Amino acid sequence: MEKGGDYEGYCKDLVKLLNESLPYNFEMRLVRDGMYGAEMPDGEWNGMIGELTRKVSRVLIPLTPAVAIGVQI
C-alpha cells in the first residue's frame, strides 16, 4: 500500500505535499475506536483525544464527521 493509499481527500493530499517538501516517515490509519474523543467516567479520554494524551499518535487529521486518522511520525 502506498503511504495513505486507502485514503483520499484534502488532508491526505496535504500530508503528501508536506512529505515531498519535508521528508519524514508517516503512517495513516483509522483511530482504533473510531471516536473523536470524549472524557470517560474515570477521567481518561477515548478517540482521537485519547490517542494524543496516551501518545499513541502525534498528529491527528479528521477526515469526515465519523472518521479520523492517526499519523505516526
N, CA, C and O atoms as CSV, one atom per row, in Angstrom:
chain,resi,resn,atom,element,x,y,z
A,1,MET,N,N,0.843,-1.188,0.000
A,1,MET,CA,C,0.000,0.000,0.000
A,1,MET,C,C,0.880,1.241,0.000
A,1,MET,O,O,1.844,1.318,0.762
A,2,GLU,N,N,0.564,2.191,-0.829
A,2,GLU,CA,C,1.228,3.496,-0.824
A,2,GLU,C,C,0.919,4.166,0.510
A,2,GLU,O,O,-0.118,3.890,1.113
A,3,LYS,N,N,1.813,5.048,0.982
A,3,LYS,CA,C,1.551,5.763,2.223
A,3,LYS,C,C,0.208,6.463,2.114
A,3,LYS,O,O,0.040,7.362,1.291
A,4,GLY,N,N,-0.735,6.063,2.926
A,4,GLY,CA,C,-2.053,6.672,2.888
A,4,GLY,C,C,-2.849,6.299,1.659
A,4,GLY,O,O,-3.794,7.006,1.310
A,5,GLY,N,N,-2.501,5.208,0.985
A,5,GLY,CA,C,-3.118,4.835,-0.271
A,5,GLY,C,C,-4.590,4.509,-0.205
A,5,GLY,O,O,-5.284,4.617,-1.215
A,6,ASP,N,N,-5.088,4.116,0.944
A,6,ASP,CA,C,-6.500,3.772,1.069
A,6,ASP,C,C,-7.371,4.974,1.420
A,6,ASP,O,O,-8.586,4.836,1.558
A,7,TYR,N,N,-6.764,6.147,1.564
A,7,TYR,CA,C,-7.494,7.340,1.962
A,7,TYR,C,C,-7.452,8.358,0.834
A,7,TYR,O,O,-6.566,8.322,-0.021
A,8,GLU,N,N,-8.429,9.273,0.845
A,8,GLU,CA,C,-8.427,10.334,-0.147
A,8,GLU,C,C,-9.001,11.588,0.471
A,8,GLU,O,O,-9.697,11.536,1.485
A,9,GLY,N,N,-8.704,12.711,-0.148
A,9,GLY,CA,C,-9.254,13.968,0.335
A,9,GLY,C,C,-8.177,14.989,0.615
A,9,GLY,O,O,-6.984,14.723,0.468
A,10,TYR,N,N,-8.625,16.170,1.023
A,10,TYR,CA,C,-7.744,17.304,1.236
A,10,TYR,C,C,-6.637,17.006,2.240
A,10,TYR,O,O,-5.467,17.262,1.956
A,11,CYS,N,N,-6.980,16.474,3.397
A,11,CYS,CA,C,-5.974,16.256,4.440
A,11,CYS,C,C,-4.913,15.259,3.997
A,11,CYS,O,O,-3.730,15.447,4.280
A,12,LYS,N,N,-5.322,14.205,3.309
A,12,LYS,CA,C,-4.361,13.220,2.811
A,12,LYS,C,C,-3.443,13.870,1.783
A,12,LYS,O,O,-2.235,13.634,1.788
A,13,ASP,N,N,-4.018,14.692,0.897
A,13,ASP,CA,C,-3.208,15.387,-0.109
A,13,ASP,C,C,-2.242,16.366,0.548
A,13,ASP,O,O,-1.101,16.500,0.106
A,14,LEU,N,N,-2.687,17.046,1.594
A,14,LEU,CA,C,-1.831,17.984,2.307
A,14,LEU,C,C,-0.648,17.264,2.956
A,14,LEU,O,O,0.484,17.739,2.873
A,15,VAL,N,N,-0.900,16.132,3.597
A,15,VAL,CA,C,0.182,15.352,4.214
A,15,VAL,C,C,1.174,14.904,3.145
A,15,VAL,O,O,2.385,14.951,3.360
A,16,LYS,N,N,0.666,14.474,1.999
A,16,LYS,CA,C,1.543,14.020,0.917
A,16,LYS,C,C,2.414,15.175,0.400
A,16,LYS,O,O,3.610,14.990,0.175
A,17,LEU,N,N,1.823,16.367,0.211
A,17,LEU,CA,C,2.590,17.531,-0.237
A,17,LEU,C,C,3.641,17.946,0.790
A,17,LEU,O,O,4.776,18.258,0.430
A,18,LEU,N,N,3.268,17.950,2.055
A,18,LEU,CA,C,4.237,18.279,3.104
A,18,LEU,C,C,5.389,17.288,3.111
A,18,LEU,O,O,6.540,17.665,3.330
A,19,ASN,N,N,5.075,16.014,2.868
A,19,ASN,CA,C,6.098,14.982,2.867
A,19,ASN,C,C,7.080,15.164,1.718
A,19,ASN,O,O,8.244,14.780,1.840
A,20,GLU,N,N,6.640,15.736,0.612
A,20,GLU,CA,C,7.549,15.997,-0.509
A,20,GLU,C,C,8.543,17.101,-0.162
A,20,GLU,O,O,9.692,17.052,-0.600
A,21,SER,N,N,8.120,18.095,0.616
A,21,SER,CA,C,8.989,19.211,0.993
A,21,SER,C,C,9.803,18.926,2.249
A,21,SER,O,O,10.958,19.338,2.360
A,22,LEU,N,N,9.196,18.223,3.186
A,22,LEU,CA,C,9.822,17.918,4.473
A,22,LEU,C,C,9.770,16.408,4.678
A,22,LEU,O,O,8.888,15.907,5.376
A,23,PRO,N,N,10.698,15.686,4.082
A,23,PRO,CA,C,10.626,14.222,4.162
A,23,PRO,C,C,10.599,13.703,5.604
A,23,PRO,O,O,11.431,14.085,6.427
A,24,TYR,N,N,9.662,12.854,5.887
A,24,TYR,CA,C,9.528,12.181,7.176
A,24,TYR,C,C,8.745,10.904,6.936
A,24,TYR,O,O,8.047,10.776,5.931
A,25,ASN,N,N,8.859,9.984,7.836
A,25,ASN,CA,C,8.094,8.740,7.741
A,25,ASN,C,C,6.747,8.952,8.402
A,25,ASN,O,O,6.657,9.552,9.474
A,26,PHE,N,N,5.711,8.461,7.765
A,26,PHE,CA,C,4.394,8.564,8.374
A,26,PHE,C,C,3.560,7.348,8.040
A,26,PHE,O,O,3.817,6.630,7.074
A,27,GLU,N,N,2.570,7.142,8.856
A,27,GLU,CA,C,1.616,6.037,8.678
A,27,GLU,C,C,0.229,6.628,8.869
A,27,GLU,O,O,-0.022,7.330,9.849
A,28,MET,N,N,-0.664,6.346,7.943
A,28,MET,CA,C,-2.047,6.784,8.084
A,28,MET,C,C,-2.880,5.569,8.448
A,28,MET,O,O,-2.772,4.510,7.829
A,29,ARG,N,N,-3.711,5.743,9.461
A,29,ARG,CA,C,-4.584,4.661,9.888
A,29,ARG,C,C,-5.805,5.253,10.576
A,29,ARG,O,O,-5.777,6.390,11.047
A,30,LEU,N,N,-6.855,4.486,10.629
A,30,LEU,CA,C,-8.042,4.928,11.347
A,30,LEU,C,C,-7.766,4.918,12.839
A,30,LEU,O,O,-7.023,4.073,13.339
A,31,VAL,N,N,-8.369,5.866,13.547
A,31,VAL,CA,C,-8.300,5.841,15.003
A,31,VAL,C,C,-8.910,4.525,15.449
A,31,VAL,O,O,-9.956,4.122,14.942
A,32,ARG,N,N,-8.271,3.859,16.385
A,32,ARG,CA,C,-8.657,2.491,16.740
A,32,ARG,C,C,-10.129,2.344,17.135
A,32,ARG,O,O,-10.782,1.381,16.733
A,33,ASP,N,N,-10.656,3.293,17.919
A,33,ASP,CA,C,-12.050,3.131,18.346
A,33,ASP,C,C,-13.033,3.939,17.497
A,33,ASP,O,O,-14.237,3.917,17.753
A,34,GLY,N,N,-12.523,4.655,16.480
A,34,GLY,CA,C,-13.400,5.385,15.568
A,34,GLY,C,C,-14.091,6.597,16.174
A,34,GLY,O,O,-15.050,7.104,15.593
A,35,MET,N,N,-13.633,7.073,17.320
A,35,MET,CA,C,-14.286,8.187,18.014
A,35,MET,C,C,-13.439,9.453,17.910
A,35,MET,O,O,-12.226,9.383,17.715
A,36,TYR,N,N,-14.093,10.614,18.042
A,36,TYR,CA,C,-13.351,11.872,18.119
A,36,TYR,C,C,-12.709,12.026,19.487
A,36,TYR,O,O,-11.549,12.422,19.593
A,37,GLY,N,N,-13.447,11.718,20.515
A,37,GLY,CA,C,-12.920,11.797,21.866
A,37,GLY,C,C,-13.928,12.362,22.844
A,37,GLY,O,O,-14.512,13.424,22.627
A,38,ALA,N,N,-14.113,11.634,23.912
A,38,ALA,CA,C,-14.989,12.067,24.996
A,38,ALA,C,C,-14.347,11.632,26.302
A,38,ALA,O,O,-13.718,10.577,26.385
A,39,GLU,N,N,-14.517,12.460,27.309
A,39,GLU,CA,C,-13.979,12.100,28.616
A,39,GLU,C,C,-14.849,11.014,29.227
A,39,GLU,O,O,-16.075,11.123,29.252
A,40,MET,N,N,-14.211,9.982,29.712
A,40,MET,CA,C,-14.923,8.855,30.313
A,40,MET,C,C,-15.020,9.059,31.829
A,40,MET,O,O,-14.326,9.914,32.380
A,41,PRO,N,N,-15.864,8.289,32.500
A,41,PRO,CA,C,-16.054,8.480,33.943
A,41,PRO,C,C,-14.756,8.408,34.760
A,41,PRO,O,O,-14.661,9.040,35.812
A,42,ASP,N,N,-13.764,7.653,34.294
A,42,ASP,CA,C,-12.504,7.532,35.047
A,42,ASP,C,C,-11.529,8.675,34.758
A,42,ASP,O,O,-10.409,8.678,35.269
A,43,GLY,N,N,-11.951,9.651,33.937
A,43,GLY,CA,C,-11.098,10.793,33.630
A,43,GLY,C,C,-10.226,10.606,32.400
A,43,GLY,O,O,-9.634,11.569,31.912
A,44,GLU,N,N,-10.138,9.397,31.896
A,44,GLU,CA,C,-9.389,9.135,30.662
A,44,GLU,C,C,-10.233,9.570,29.470
A,44,GLU,O,O,-11.437,9.796,29.589
A,45,TRP,N,N,-9.570,9.683,28.311
A,45,TRP,CA,C,-10.261,10.064,27.084
A,45,TRP,C,C,-10.203,8.921,26.087
A,45,TRP,O,O,-9.233,8.163,26.053
A,46,ASN,N,N,-11.248,8.801,25.273
A,46,ASN,CA,C,-11.226,7.828,24.183
A,46,ASN,C,C,-10.986,8.580,22.878
A,46,ASN,O,O,-10.762,9.790,22.895
A,47,GLY,N,N,-11.029,7.885,21.760
A,47,GLY,CA,C,-10.951,8.504,20.448
A,47,GLY,C,C,-9.635,9.206,20.147
A,47,GLY,O,O,-8.580,8.853,20.674
A,48,MET,N,N,-9.732,10.227,19.270
A,48,MET,CA,C,-8.536,10.970,18.848
A,48,MET,C,C,-7.842,11.623,20.035
A,48,MET,O,O,-6.615,11.589,20.139
A,49,ILE,N,N,-8.623,12.217,20.926
A,49,ILE,CA,C,-8.041,12.896,22.080
A,49,ILE,C,C,-7.295,11.891,22.958
A,49,ILE,O,O,-6.206,12.185,23.450
A,50,GLY,N,N,-7.871,10.720,23.152
A,50,GLY,CA,C,-7.210,9.679,23.941
A,50,GLY,C,C,-5.900,9.235,23.311
A,50,GLY,O,O,-4.919,9.013,24.020
A,51,GLU,N,N,-5.870,9.103,21.990
A,51,GLU,CA,C,-4.627,8.703,21.328
A,51,GLU,C,C,-3.552,9.773,21.499
A,51,GLU,O,O,-2.373,9.446,21.639
A,52,LEU,N,N,-3.939,11.033,21.490
A,52,LEU,CA,C,-2.966,12.104,21.720
A,52,LEU,C,C,-2.467,12.083,23.165
A,52,LEU,O,O,-1.262,12.167,23.405
A,53,THR,N,N,-3.382,11.971,24.122
A,53,THR,CA,C,-2.966,12.018,25.524
A,53,THR,C,C,-2.154,10.796,25.923
A,53,THR,O,O,-1.284,10.893,26.788
A,54,ARG,N,N,-2.422,9.651,25.312
A,54,ARG,CA,C,-1.644,8.432,25.598
A,54,ARG,C,C,-0.402,8.339,24.712
A,54,ARG,O,O,0.370,7.386,24.819
A,55,LYS,N,N,-0.209,9.337,23.832
A,55,LYS,CA,C,0.928,9.394,22.905
A,55,LYS,C,C,0.974,8.191,21.965
A,55,LYS,O,O,2.048,7.720,21.592
A,56,VAL,N,N,-0.208,7.703,21.591
A,56,VAL,CA,C,-0.319,6.653,20.574
A,56,VAL,C,C,-0.094,7.273,19.206
A,56,VAL,O,O,0.518,6.660,18.331
A,57,SER,N,N,-0.593,8.501,19.021
A,57,SER,CA,C,-0.426,9.263,17.784
A,57,SER,C,C,0.133,10.628,18.138
A,57,SER,O,O,-0.116,11.152,19.224
A,58,ARG,N,N,0.891,11.199,17.212
A,58,ARG,CA,C,1.438,12.539,17.434
A,58,ARG,C,C,0.620,13.611,16.750
A,58,ARG,O,O,0.557,14.744,17.226
A,59,VAL,N,N,-0.004,13.268,15.644
A,59,VAL,CA,C,-0.814,14.213,14.880
A,59,VAL,C,C,-2.075,13.485,14.482
A,59,VAL,O,O,-2.030,12.312,14.113
A,60,LEU,N,N,-3.190,14.164,14.554
A,60,LEU,CA,C,-4.455,13.565,14.136
A,60,LEU,C,C,-5.106,14.458,13.104
A,60,LEU,O,O,-5.114,15.683,13.231
A,61,ILE,N,N,-5.649,13.827,12.084
A,61,ILE,CA,C,-6.277,14.562,10.997
A,61,ILE,C,C,-7.707,14.056,10.839
A,61,ILE,O,O,-7.909,12.899,10.471
A,62,PRO,N,N,-8.702,14.898,11.109
A,62,PRO,CA,C,-10.083,14.457,10.892
A,62,PRO,C,C,-10.377,14.357,9.394
A,62,PRO,O,O,-10.052,15.266,8.631
A,63,LEU,N,N,-10.990,13.255,8.983
A,63,LEU,CA,C,-11.315,13.066,7.571
A,63,LEU,C,C,-12.770,13.387,7.276
A,63,LEU,O,O,-13.064,14.068,6.294
A,64,THR,N,N,-13.672,12.915,8.097
A,64,THR,CA,C,-15.103,13.166,7.917
A,64,THR,C,C,-15.698,13.302,9.313
A,64,THR,O,O,-14.992,13.085,10.298
A,65,PRO,N,N,-16.963,13.650,9.424
A,65,PRO,CA,C,-17.557,13.721,10.759
A,65,PRO,C,C,-17.498,12.386,11.515
A,65,PRO,O,O,-17.603,12.382,12.741
A,66,ALA,N,N,-17.335,11.271,10.826
A,66,ALA,CA,C,-17.367,9.974,11.501
A,66,ALA,C,C,-16.018,9.264,11.556
A,66,ALA,O,O,-15.892,8.249,12.242
A,67,VAL,N,N,-15.014,9.767,10.857
A,67,VAL,CA,C,-13.753,9.044,10.746
A,67,VAL,C,C,-12.586,9.993,10.989
A,67,VAL,O,O,-12.614,11.148,10.563
A,68,ALA,N,N,-11.569,9.502,11.671
A,68,ALA,CA,C,-10.340,10.276,11.854
A,68,ALA,C,C,-9.178,9.317,11.749
A,68,ALA,O,O,-9.320,8.120,11.999
A,69,ILE,N,N,-8.024,9.851,11.377
A,69,ILE,CA,C,-6.839,9.010,11.280
A,69,ILE,C,C,-5.771,9.518,12.224
A,69,ILE,O,O,-5.700,10.712,12.518
A,70,GLY,N,N,-4.949,8.612,12.692
A,70,GLY,CA,C,-3.785,8.977,13.474
A,70,GLY,C,C,-2.569,8.902,12.567
A,70,GLY,O,O,-2.426,7.961,11.786
A,71,VAL,N,N,-1.707,9.878,12.671
A,71,VAL,CA,C,-0.497,9.889,11.852
A,71,VAL,C,C,0.686,9.720,12.789
A,71,VAL,O,O,0.910,10.542,13.677
A,72,GLN,N,N,1.440,8.652,12.585
A,72,GLN,CA,C,2.662,8.416,13.342
A,72,GLN,C,C,3.824,9.042,12.601
A,72,GLN,O,O,3.987,8.816,11.402
A,73,ILE,N,N,4.628,9.819,13.290
A,73,ILE,CA,C,5.794,10.443,12.669
A,73,ILE,C,C,7.036,9.906,13.343
A,73,ILE,O,O,8.149,10.291,12.985
